[in-house]
């Protein structure tokens, strides 16, 4: 097992981000912000500020970057920003 070593760039880069957490009343909350790494999205600080504004009491930052997507009841709510190559 190795420690992540992306350093400051991880926290400051604009990117898609995902978090799961709870509200003060104990409700489960999920937050996802779409983006494209280095081009659009939120820094980790902006993302955490938004989570607090939306009522998160505690949260864990999950996956981020071009692969971030969200589905609900079998329907895709957002799409990843990266594009796969065409299969030949």
C-alpha positions, 0 to 999 in steps of 0.5 A: 500500500502506498501513500498518495503523493500528488501534493498541493496540485490535488487540492488546488486543481480545478476538477470534477469531485465527489463526496459522501457525507451526513447532515446534522440530522444524520441524513445521507448526502452525496455531492458531485460536481462535474468538471474537466481536470485543469479546465473546469470544476472546483478546487478541493477548498471550493468543493468543501465550502459548497458541501458546508453551504449545502448542509454537510456536517461531515464528509469524505472526498471520493473519486474525482477527475474525468471518470466522475459520473453519477447514476440513480435508479438506473439512469445516468445523471452526469457523464464523465468528461473524458472520451474513450477512443473508438473501438475498431 
